[in-house]
């Protein structure tokens, strides 16, 4: 357990540094938004492109990995959506956002630094495949269901609008270009590849610093059961669903199997409160993000320890 805590501790030290920098006035939160845009618009897309373009051509086992991660994520989304709607009495749009919070991981900004320390280069491929599921399926579907509930439009029309808007995002463009290079065998000129490498290396430390600064001022008053329920579902239910799906698909290679579970075990995506703003749920969503990010320090270590005890799931 101490070894797994040692892997997660540097990540949370960077988050704490970001929090302290804003708390003591070194940076203003408005200034961190600029750094956040740098990560989302440039550094993270560079990381995704690098991971995919330098991987071998996707084969059958990797397709099964995509299927398992998608099945586990959708199961978590709809289970938590049903709990929030019928167990907690939330409105349909709010319940859908609860489900989305339990199904879309912060796989790039928090997940990758942790998984890379444990699994090495495999983390890059696992990240790209997970983000393919999240950005091409889980997030557009969740947004479409929430919009259709609040705007009284069909979920098919809402899904189409969400997909069109999301397709213009730099991360989606990077995923498409990276897969294109992997499938075609094309490589970048060396001087461009080095620039992409430098840009990709900035993604993790800057992103963790920004996440820490964004946590300042988040308040937890009200709806504590809803907040705790969604946070725990993200940290425990989502990885459990992915683990079950991967268990049913033994052809998925090691160490992609523990990579999928660990990426699912991360707290929800950092833009979760921004996504919920359209439906007036940004305060509750920010509180959920805060609780999940703090609690993940313990739960991620627990998942890493538990995966090492499973026969055939060891990272090496």
C-alpha positions in Angstrom: 0.0 0.0 0.0 2.9 2.4 0.8 4.3 1.8 -2.7 1.0 2.7 -4.4 0.6 5.8 -2.2 4.1 6.8 -3.3 2.9 6.7 -7.0 -0.1 8.9 -6.3 1.6 11.4 -3.8 3.4 13.4 -6.5 0.1 14.0 -8.3 -1.6 15.4 -5.2 1.5 17.5 -4.3 1.1 19.3 -7.6 -2.6 19.7 -7.0 -1.8 21.1 -3.5 0.7 23.4 -5.0 -1.9 24.9 -7.4 -4.3 25.3 -4.5 -1.7 27.0 -2.3 -0.6 29.3 -5.2 -4.2 30.7 -5.5 -4.8 30.6 -1.8 -1.8 32.9 -1.1 -2.2 35.1 -4.1 0.6 33.9 -6.3 -1.9 33.3 -9.1 -5.5 34.5 -9.5 -8.0 31.9 -10.6 -8.7 33.9 -13.7 -5.0 33.5 -14.7 -5.3 29.7 -14.2 -8.1 29.6 -16.7 -5.5 30.7 -19.3 -3.3 27.8 -18.3 -6.3 25.5 -18.4 -7.1 26.5 -21.9 -3.5 25.8 -22.9 -3.8 22.3 -21.6 -7.2 21.5 -23.1 -6.6 23.2 -26.5 -2.9 22.3 -27.1 -0.9 20.2 -24.6 -3.5 17.4 -24.0 -4.3 17.1 -27.8 -0.5 16.8 -28.4 -0.3 14.0 -25.8 -3.2 12.1 -27.4 -1.8 12.5 -30.9 1.7 11.3 -29.7 0.2 8.3 -27.9 -1.9 7.2 -30.8 0.4 8.0 -33.7 3.3 6.1 -32.2 1.3 3.0 -31.3 1.0 0.0 -33.5 -2.1 -0.5 -35.6 -5.1 -1.3 -33.4 -6.0 -5.0 -33.4 -8.7 -7.3 -32.1 -7.7 -7.2 -28.4 -7.6 -3.4 -28.4 -11.1 -3.4 -29.9 -12.3 -5.6 -27.1 -10.7 -3.2 -24.6 -12.7 -0.4 -26.2 -15.8 -2.5 -26.0 -15.2 -3.4 -22.3 -14.5 0.2 -21.3 -17.5 1.5 -23.1 -19.8 -1.2 -21.5 -18.5 -0.4 -18.0 -18.8 3.3 -18.5 -22.4 3.1 -19.9 -23.4 0.8 -17.1 -22.1 3.3 -14.5 -23.9 6.2 -16.3 -27.3 4.5 -16.4 -27.1 2.9 -12.9 -26.3 6.2 -11.3 -28.9 8.1 -13.4 -31.6 5.6 -12.3 -30.5 6.0 -8.6 -30.5 9.8 -8.8 -33.9 9.9 -10.6 -35.8 7.3 -8.6 -33.8 7.0 -5.4 -33.1 10.7 -4.9 -35.9 12.3 -6.8 -33.7 14.5 -9.0 -35.1 16.0 -12.2 -34.3 14.1 -15.4 -31.6 16.5 -16.5 -30.0 16.6 -13.1 -30.1 12.8 -12.8 -28.4 12.5 -16.2 -25.6 14.8 -15.1 -25.2 12.7 -12.0 -24.8 9.7 -14.2 -22.3 11.5 -16.4 -20.2 12.4 -13.4 -20.0 8.7 -12.5 -19.0 7.6 -16.0 -16.5 10.2 -17.5 -13.0 10.1 -15.9 -10.3 12.8 -15.7 -8.2 10.3 -17.5 -5.9 12.8 -19.2 -5.1 15.3 -16.4 -5.0 13.1 -13.3 -5.2 9.5 -14.7 -2.3 9.6 -17.1 0.4 10.8 -14.6 -0.6 8.0 -12.2 -1.0 5.2 -14.7 2.2 6.2 -16.5 4.2 5.8 -13.3 2.8 2.3 -12.9 2.5 0.9 -16.4 5.0 2.9 -18.4 4.4 3.4 -22.1 1.2 1.3 -22.1 -0.5 4.2 -20.3 -0.3 6.4 -23.4 -2.2 3.8 -25.5 -4.7 3.1 -22.7 -5.3 6.9 -22.3 -6.0 7.4 -26.0 -8.4 4.4 -26.1 -10.2 5.5 -22.9 -10.5 9.1 -24.2 -11.9 7.8 -27.5 -14.7 6.1 -25.6 -15.3 9.1 -23.3 -15.2 11.8 -26.0 -16.9 9.9 -28.8 -19.6 8.1 -26.8 -20.0 8.8 -23.1 -19.8 12.6 -23.0 -21.9 13.3 -26.1 -24.5 10.8 -25.0 -24.7 12.3 -21.5 -25.0 15.8 -22.8 -27.7 14.8 -25.3 -29.8 13.0 -22.6 -29.5 16.1 -20.3 -30.4 18.5 -23.1 -33.3 16.4 -24.3 -34.7 16.3 -20.8 -34.5 20.1 -20.2 -35.3 21.4 -23.7 -38.0 18.9 -24.6 -36.3 17.8 -27.8 -35.8 14.2 -28.9 -32.7 12.6 -27.6 -31.6 11.8 -31.2 -31.6 15.4 -32.2 -29.9 16.4 -29.0 -27.2 13.7 -29.5 -26.6 14.9 -33.1 -26.1 18.5 -31.9 -23.8 17.4 -29.1 -21.8 15.2 -31.5 -21.4 18.1 -34.0 -20.3 20.5 -31.3 -17.9 18.0 -29.7 -16.4 17.0 -33.1 -14.7 20.4 -33.4 -12.8 20.0 -30.1 -9.0 19.8 -30.5 -8.9 16.5 -28.5 -11.2 14.8 -31.0 -9.2 16.2 -33.9 -6.0 14.9 -32.3 -7.6 11.4 -31.7 -8.7 11.2 -35.4 -5.3 12.4 -36.7 -3.4 10.1 -34.3 -5.4 7.0 -35.4 -5.0 8.1 -39.0 -1.2 8.1 -38.6 -1.2 4.7 -36.8 -3.4 3.1 -39.5 -1.5 4.6 -42.4 2.0 4.3 -41.0 2.8 8.0 -41.6 5.3 9.7 -39.4 5.9 13.3 -38.7 9.2 15.0 -39.6 11.6 14.8 -36.7 11.6 18.5 -35.9 7.8 18.5 -35.7 7.7 15.3 -33.7 10.1 16.9 -31.1 7.9 19.9 -30.8 4.9 17.7 -30.2 6.8 15.8 -27.6 7.7 19.0 -25.7 4.1 20.2 -25.9 2.8 16.8 -24.7 5.2 16.8 -21.7 3.6 20.0 -20.4 0.1 18.5 -20.2 0.3 16.6 -16.9 2.1 19.1 -14.5 0.3 22.2 -15.8 -3.1 20.5 -15.7 -2.6 19.2 -12.1 -1.6 22.7 -11.0 -4.7 24.2 -12.6 -7.0 21.6 -11.0 -5.6 22.4 -7.6 -6.2 26.2 -8.0 -9.7 25.6 -9.3 -10.7 23.8 -6.1 -10.4 27.0 -4.0 -13.7 28.4 -3.0 -15.8 25.3 -3.7 -18.4 24.8 -1.0 -20.1 21.6 0.2 -23.2 23.0 1.8 -26.5 21.2 0.9 -27.3 18.0 -1.0 -24.5 16.2 0.8 -26.0 12.7 0.1 -26.2 13.5 -3.6 -22.6 14.8 -3.6 -21.2 11.8 -1.7 -23.3 9.3 -3.7 -22.0 10.5 -7.1 -18.4 10.9 -5.9 -18.3 7.3 -4.5 -20.0 5.9 -7.6 -17.3 7.5 -9.8 -14.5 6.1 -7.6 -15.9 2.7 -6.9 -18.8 1.7 -9.1 -17.3 2.9 -12.4 -14.0 0.9 -12.1 -16.0 -2.1 -10.7 -18.2 -2.1 -13.9 -15.1 -1.8 -16.1 -13.3 -4.6 -14.2 -16.3 -6.9 -14.6 -16.5 -6.1 -18.4 -12.8 -6.8 -18.8 -13.1 -10.0 -16.7 -15.7 -11.2 -19.2 -13.2 -10.5 -22.1 -10.0 -12.4 -21.2 -8.5 -11.8 -24.6 -7.7 -8.2 -23.6 -4.0 -8.1 -23.0 -2.1 -7.3 -19.8 -1.3 -4.5 -18.9 -4.3 -2.9 -20.7 -6.7 -4.6 -18.3 -5.4 -2.8 -15.1 -5.0 0.4 -17.2 -8.7 0.4 -18.0 -9.7 -0.1 -14.4 -7.4 2.6 -13.1 -8.5 5.1 -15.7 -12.1 4.4 -14.6 -11.1 4.8 -11.0 -10.1 8.5 -11.5 -12.3 11.3 -10.4 -14.6 12.9 -13.0 -13.4 15.2 -15.8 -12.3 18.6 -14.6 -14.8 20.4 -16.9 -17.7 18.6 -15.2 -18.9 21.9 -13.5 -18.7 23.7 -16.8 -20.7 21.0 -18.5 -23.4 21.3 -15.8 -23.6 25.1 -15.9 -26.1 25.0 -18.7 -28.6 23.2 -16.4 -27.9 25.3 -13.3 -26.0 22.5 -11.6 -22.5 23.9 -11.5 -22.4 24.4 -7.7 -23.4 20.8 -6.9 -21.1 19.5 -9.7 -18.1 21.5 -8.4 -18.7 20.1 -4.9 -18.9 16.5 -6.3 -15.6 17.1 -8.2 -13.9 18.4 -5.0 -15.0 15.4 -2.9 -14.1 12.9 -5.6 -10.7 14.5 -6.2 -9.8 14.4 -2.5 -11.2 10.9 -1.8 -9.4 9.5 -4.9 -6.1 9.8 -3.0 -7.2 6.8 -1.0 -9.4 4.9 -3.4 -6.9 4.9 -6.3 -4.2 3.5 -4.0 -6.7 0.8 -3.0 -7.5 -0.1 -6.6 -3.8 -0.3 -7.4 -3.2 -2.6 -4.5 -6.2 -4.7 -5.3 -5.3 -5.2 -9.0 -1.9 -6.5 -7.9 -3.7 -9.3 -6.0 -5.7 -10.5 -9.0 -4.1 -13.5 -10.8 -3.1 -12.5 -14.4 -3.7 -8.7 -13.8 -0.3 -7.8 -12.5 1.3 -4.8 -14.2 4.7 -6.5 -14.2 
